[in-house]
Structures are given as structure tokens and as C-alpha cells.
Amino acid sequence: MSTRPRLTVGLPIAGQITGDDHSGLIEIAQLADGLGVDALTTSDHVVMGERLEQYRWGPFMFEKGVPWIEPLTLLSAIAGATSDIRLVTGVLIAPLRPPALLAKIVATLDQLSRGRLDLGVGTGWQPEEYDAMGLDFAKRAQMLDDTIAACRALWGPSPATFTSETISFESIWCDPKPFRPGGPPVFFSGPLTPRNVRRVVTLGDGWIPIMGAPLDEARDGIATLRAALEAGGRDPDALLVRMPVPMTRDSDGALDVRAMAETATTMATMGITDANVSFALLGADRSSAERRLAELVDYWN
């Protein structure tokens, strides 16, 4: 039995590796499925605004006008082209989707993939995305809470009734239900503010630390969440945590996938259950990234 977290591969985004040939994403997914990779993850932006300097975590690495594939559509295509690999959003800007429609799409994909979907969600960082959807950016935190709570209600017994600050409905049916009772696991992303801790405890199954968070910060956050889950009457051992494996290079500057696999062992002892590696960072081009991925899987197993 592996002592490492589940290996999640981040699919190329915004035209990385595959350029405008988006069918290449399906082929990479099929390769990962065949190699025995545990999961694939993909990111989300509905639109991009002009002011990329609003990104809070350093320089935004993509230019305006690059192609951001819609995550649930992409994962639906991958579901039909693969058999075992898990399908992960990391993260979906959930408040940009009407809750009833999001609940329907997620339940449908979970059914068609026979329970392979994991839902990572967050609020995003661009006011322009909310403006384009006719939504109030200032209410994004409340909309995230209400969206996931509404989805939970719709994934449960019908008819569903739900009332909140931003969404309410009464005696409605939303079918099909997800493949797994109660719906797919939901990971909330971002720093562990009191509100985010409350989200994980009351609405979620897992946590995605903010991009670039060090392992020590994740360790402290896991301890905080475990204590909060226990206080809330939930099993702390069931907590799911997904974060990137730190990139390690050898003395020649080449990516050291063996060292990365060993680091993942340390991550598992900390309580990190899912470790991601970006496909685009594995090699300078698709063929070299595919070779390094195969090497990484060998070391991982």
C-alpha cells in the first residue's frame, strides 16, 4: 500500500503545451489514466478583465486573451474518454454559476463518470467576472456559501426547499441525483479564515490551501481544521486536503521527480491526501512532459 497521497495531475491551462489544439487535453488525460494517475485537475476563468494586477499572489502568469477551457465541459469530455481517473475542479468559481444549474451539471457529470468527480470551489479574485455575469463581487463570499448549501439541498431528497440571503427555492425536484449519495466531495480553497473553516466544517469535505502556501502553513491549517471538525461532531480523519508537490530540481537544474515523490511521502504524514503536479511544469514540451510523468508515476508507486 502506498504511503503517498493520491497523485493529481494538473492539466495544461490557458493554452500551455497544447496551444490551440484543445483535443490534446483529452489525449493527455487518456495517457494519465493509462499510467494509473489518480486524478486530473483543471482551473477556471469565465472571462478575463484588463486589470491583472488585481491578482494578490504575485504576478499573474497568463496574458489576457489566452484560452481558458470551461472546467465542467472539459471534464465531461474526459469522463467519456477515460475509465478510472478522478475528475477534479481546482478550483471552480462556483458563485458564477446559478446554483440550480450548477447542481444539475455536477450531478449529471458525477452520474456519467460513475462517481469520479471532486469539486474544488472558491470565489475567484476578479470583479470583472462577476460584472460580466451581472453579480455583485462584494457579495461573493455569501454567494459561495449559499451556492454550495443550495447544491447540497438539491443533491438530497426531493422535493427540496432552501432559503438563504442570495438564493431561495421551495418544493423543487432536481434530478438526476449525483452518483454518490449527498454529492461529490467538496473542497474549499483559500486561506483558513474563520469563515473558510466554518465552510469546511458545515458544507465541505476538504481544503485547498492558497497557491504557494508552504508545507508548514498547510500543517498548521490541517491541525486547525481537525480541531474544528471534532468540535463540530465530524470525523477529523475524513478530512481531505489537496495541494501541490514542491518542485525539486537536481544539481543540473533538471526536475527531480524522484525527490518530489519522496516529498509526497512527507506530505502524507502531515495529513495531505491529494498532491498535485502540473503537467506543464514537467517538461518543455508535451513529449518530454509525458516522459517525466511516466517516471514520476513509477517513483510514486
Helices and strands as residue ranges (DSSP letters): E 6-10, H 23-35, E 39-42, G 52-54, H 71-81, E 86-93, G 94-96, H 99-112, E 117-122, H 127-132, G 137-139, H 140-155, E 160-163, E 168-172, E 186-189, H 194-203, E 206-208, H 215-231, G 236-238, E 240-244, H 257-270, E 274-278, G 279-281, H 286-300
